[in-house]
Amino acid sequence: MTMTLITSVTTESLTDLLQGAGYRVNQTEQNGIVQLLSASQGIGYAVRFGNPGSEAGHYVDFTYSCALRVQGELPAGLAELWNASRRFARLSLQGEFLVMEMDVVVAGVGETHLRSQLELWDRLLQEFIVYLREYSQQAAQLQAQAEAPQAAQSQPREEAATL
């Protein structure tokens, strides 16, 4: 069995990969930069191309990127805890967006590797949403626990009746 190694990808080859896995894909261009837009589990993400290959329109790496707009203030340490506990995708706060990104290097891999990276990305998106939900619930519980003693101290105590 001979496996053909992939040394670069194009917008068309990645579109075919995503569509072959059942994803809808839209190609967009902004300021001369092409990206692919897709979604998984109702969460939108982009595929951004990185370093150019030896042929025009070919790239040797790309990044899966999911940006969520932050409403209000993020709990302290949210991105840092994710980054310390996950290996394949990183979180960062970029302006008003919380961004999860995963880089994929293409030089000398098989098609199975690219499909596996897509499956990994899909799994990480699911984990990301669960992580955000659990982190915010835990932060709310900790805040409620911290406020409970303060509330108890601020309430007047009943004085014991004397006989």
C-alpha positions in Angstrom: 0.0 0.0 0.0 1.4 3.3 -1.1 0.4 6.4 0.8 0.6 9.7 -1.0 2.1 12.4 1.2 0.6 15.9 1.2 3.1 18.7 1.2 0.6 21.6 1.0 -3.1 22.4 0.9 -5.3 24.8 -1.1 -8.6 26.4 -0.4 -10.2 23.8 -2.7 -8.5 20.8 -1.0 -9.5 21.9 2.5 -13.0 22.7 1.3 -13.3 19.2 -0.1 -12.0 17.8 3.2 -14.5 19.7 5.3 -17.4 18.9 2.9 -16.4 15.3 2.8 -16.8 15.2 6.6 -20.3 16.7 6.3 -19.5 20.4 7.1 -20.9 23.3 5.1 -18.1 25.6 3.9 -18.1 29.2 2.6 -15.0 30.8 1.1 -14.5 34.4 1.9 -11.9 37.0 1.0 -11.0 40.1 2.9 -8.2 42.4 2.0 -6.8 39.8 -0.3 -6.7 37.1 2.4 -8.8 34.0 1.8 -10.4 32.0 4.6 -12.9 29.3 4.9 -15.9 29.6 7.2 -17.7 26.7 8.7 -19.5 25.5 11.9 -19.7 22.6 14.2 -22.4 22.0 16.9 -23.7 25.5 16.0 -20.4 27.2 16.7 -18.9 29.1 13.8 -15.2 28.9 13.1 -12.7 30.0 10.4 -9.9 28.2 8.6 -7.1 30.7 8.1 -4.2 29.9 5.8 -0.6 30.4 7.0 2.7 30.1 5.2 2.7 29.8 1.4 3.9 26.7 -0.3 6.1 26.5 -3.3 3.2 26.9 -5.7 0.8 29.9 -5.8 -2.4 29.2 -3.8 -0.7 26.4 -1.8 -0.1 26.6 1.9 2.1 24.4 4.3 0.0 25.2 7.4 -3.3 26.6 8.4 -5.2 27.5 11.6 -8.6 26.5 12.8 -10.0 29.5 14.7 -13.1 30.1 16.8 -13.8 33.6 18.1 -16.5 34.2 20.6 -17.6 37.8 21.5 -17.2 38.4 25.3 -20.1 40.1 27.0 -19.1 41.5 30.3 -15.9 40.5 32.0 -14.3 37.1 31.8 -13.4 35.4 35.1 -9.7 35.7 35.9 -7.6 32.8 34.8 -10.0 31.3 32.3 -7.7 31.3 29.3 -4.6 30.4 31.4 -6.3 27.3 33.0 -7.4 26.1 29.6 -3.9 26.5 28.1 -2.3 24.7 31.1 -4.7 21.8 30.9 -5.1 21.3 27.1 -2.4 20.3 24.6 -3.7 21.0 21.1 -5.6 24.3 21.1 -4.9 27.6 22.8 -7.1 30.3 24.2 -6.4 34.0 24.1 -8.3 37.2 24.7 -8.1 39.4 21.7 -9.9 42.7 22.3 -13.5 41.8 23.0 -13.1 38.2 21.7 -12.1 35.0 23.4 -10.3 33.0 20.6 -9.5 29.3 20.5 -7.0 28.4 17.8 -5.4 25.1 16.6 -2.5 25.1 14.2 -2.1 22.3 11.6 1.2 21.7 9.8 0.8 20.0 6.5 4.3 19.2 5.2 4.6 15.5 4.6 1.4 14.1 6.0 -1.3 11.8 4.7 -5.0 12.6 4.2 -5.8 10.6 7.2 -3.8 13.0 9.3 -5.8 16.0 8.0 -9.1 14.2 8.7 -7.8 13.3 12.2 -6.9 17.0 12.9 -10.5 18.0 11.8 -12.0 15.4 14.2 -9.7 16.7 17.0 -10.8 20.3 16.2 -14.5 19.2 16.4 -13.9 17.5 19.7 -12.0 20.6 21.1 -14.9 22.9 20.1 -17.3 20.7 22.1 -14.9 20.7 25.1 -14.5 24.5 24.8 -18.2 25.1 25.2 -18.5 22.7 28.1 -15.4 24.3 29.7 -16.9 27.8 29.4 -20.2 26.7 30.9 -18.5 24.8 33.8 -16.0 27.6 34.5 -18.7 30.3 34.6 -20.9 28.1 36.9 -17.9 27.4 39.2 -17.0 31.1 39.2 -20.6 32.0 40.2 -20.6 29.5 43.0 -17.3 30.8 44.4 -18.6 34.4 44.2 -21.8 33.4 46.0 -19.8 31.6 48.7 -17.5 34.7 49.1 -20.6 37.0 49.4 -22.5 34.8 51.9 -20.2 35.5 54.9 -20.3 39.2 54.1 -24.1 39.2 54.0 -24.3 37.4 57.3 -22.0 39.9 58.9 -23.9 42.9 57.7 -27.3 41.6 59.1 -28.1 42.8 62.6 -28.1 40.0 65.2 -31.0 39.4 67.5 -30.1 40.1 71.1 -30.7 37.3 73.5 -33.6 38.0 75.8 -32.6 38.4 79.5 -34.6 37.1 82.4 
